[in-house]
Amino acid sequence: MYIFIVGVSCVGKSTIGNRLAQKIDFLFFDLDDEIEDFFGRSIEQIQNQYFSGYSYREQGAKVLNKIIDTSKNNDLVVALTPKGLHDWYYRLIKKSGAIVIELKDTPENILDRIVFYLGHKAEAIKVLKFFLEKLEGGTSPSDDIPDDVWGKDGPSDDDIPF
């Protein structure tokens, strides 16, 4: 049996997937980690060599296919990238007959995990809070950011590190 876990970044796919695999005695794979191991570079470096996300996922699907092929006699849980149900990945998932679980959480909880992973970098926190506010349509997450940091219109493209 194959179980694929999908969701946005920092929703807990790897943590929950690993715990689930341990609990039910399945193998666990984090596709991002497997892609980095396979290519010997970081995800960012690998993505930068391709013109589009589609081309990157075509290469990443080779790693997912390898996981599936080498685990034919084993049950497994795989934590997929946020684009885990797109094009190349989706074809392999559909062909495998897997169970797909989508993890969801509130924007506030995801933001807390992102901030934790970023090591509380002030600029990253400001950017993330600004976008959280825009997603929610509210104003409270950014109330503590003074107007003189970016002005009332939020950050310019130069302020955003990605």
Summary of the structure (lengths in Angstrom):
residues: 162
radius of gyration: 18.3
end to end distance: 37.4
largest distance: 59.6
contacts: 429
relative contact order: 0.16
helix: 56%
strand: 10%
